[in-house]
Amino acid sequence: MNSSDLYIYRRNLPHWRLAGASYFVTWRLYPGRPVLGFEERTKVMQALQHFDGRRYELSAYVVMDDHVHAVVQPFDGQDLM
């Protein structure tokens, strides 16, 4: 790896991108929102699985009542956004 392979930018928190890297991604519901029910968690799982093998390799994920964790490796030319 050389420094030109690493892209660093900032929004609320610093973000680092490196081609070919795997990422541990977490997101949560807005505070004060009701938790996700079974059907909503199922839809989130289906959405994660939808692009597995097309835009990214999905190594692992867990969908909780109020947050999600995923380990993904985006394919070349694909952003995490």
C-alpha positions as CSV (number, residue, x, y, z in Angstrom):
1,M,0.0,0.0,0.0
2,N,1.2,3.5,-0.8
3,S,-0.3,6.8,0.5
4,S,-2.1,7.3,-2.8
5,D,-4.3,4.2,-2.1
6,L,-5.7,5.7,1.1
7,Y,-8.5,8.3,0.9
8,I,-9.4,10.1,4.1
9,Y,-12.3,12.5,4.5
10,R,-14.4,13.9,7.3
11,R,-18.1,14.3,7.9
12,N,-19.2,14.0,11.6
13,L,-16.5,11.5,12.1
14,P,-13.3,10.7,10.1
15,H,-13.7,8.2,7.3
16,W,-10.9,6.2,5.7
17,R,-11.2,4.3,2.5
18,L,-8.7,1.8,1.1
19,A,-9.2,-0.2,-2.1
20,G,-9.6,-3.9,-1.4
21,A,-10.2,-3.4,2.3
22,S,-13.0,-4.9,4.4
23,Y,-15.1,-2.6,6.6
24,F,-16.9,-3.0,9.8
25,V,-20.0,-0.8,9.4
26,T,-22.5,0.2,12.1
27,W,-25.6,2.3,12.0
28,R,-28.4,2.8,14.3
29,L,-31.9,4.3,14.5
30,Y,-32.3,7.9,15.4
31,P,-32.6,8.3,19.2
32,G,-36.1,8.1,20.5
33,R,-37.4,6.1,17.5
34,P,-39.3,2.8,18.2
35,V,-37.2,-0.3,17.9
36,L,-37.4,-2.4,14.7
37,G,-39.9,-5.2,14.7
38,F,-39.4,-8.7,13.2
39,E,-40.7,-7.7,9.8
40,E,-38.5,-4.6,9.7
41,R,-35.4,-6.5,10.7
42,T,-36.1,-9.0,8.0
43,K,-36.3,-6.3,5.4
44,V,-33.0,-4.9,6.5
45,M,-31.4,-8.4,6.2
46,Q,-32.9,-8.8,2.7
47,A,-31.6,-5.4,1.7
48,L,-28.1,-6.3,2.9
49,Q,-28.2,-9.6,1.1
50,H,-29.6,-8.1,-2.1
51,F,-26.2,-6.6,-3.2
52,D,-24.0,-9.3,-1.8
53,G,-22.0,-10.6,-4.7
54,R,-23.0,-7.6,-6.9
55,R,-21.7,-4.5,-5.1
56,Y,-19.8,-6.0,-2.2
57,E,-18.9,-9.2,-0.4
58,L,-21.0,-9.5,2.8
59,S,-18.9,-11.4,5.3
60,A,-21.1,-11.1,8.3
61,Y,-24.0,-9.0,9.7
62,V,-26.3,-8.8,12.7
63,V,-29.6,-6.8,12.8
64,M,-30.6,-5.8,16.3
65,D,-33.6,-3.9,17.5
66,D,-32.1,-0.5,17.2
67,H,-28.8,-0.9,15.3
68,V,-27.0,-3.0,12.6
69,H,-23.4,-4.3,12.2
70,A,-22.0,-5.5,9.0
71,V,-18.6,-6.6,7.6
72,V,-18.4,-5.8,3.9
73,Q,-15.7,-5.6,1.2
74,P,-16.9,-3.3,-1.6
75,F,-16.0,-4.3,-5.1
76,D,-13.8,-2.0,-7.3
77,G,-15.7,1.1,-8.2
78,Q,-18.3,0.7,-5.5
79,D,-18.7,3.2,-2.6
80,L,-20.1,2.4,0.8
81,M,-22.5,5.4,0.7
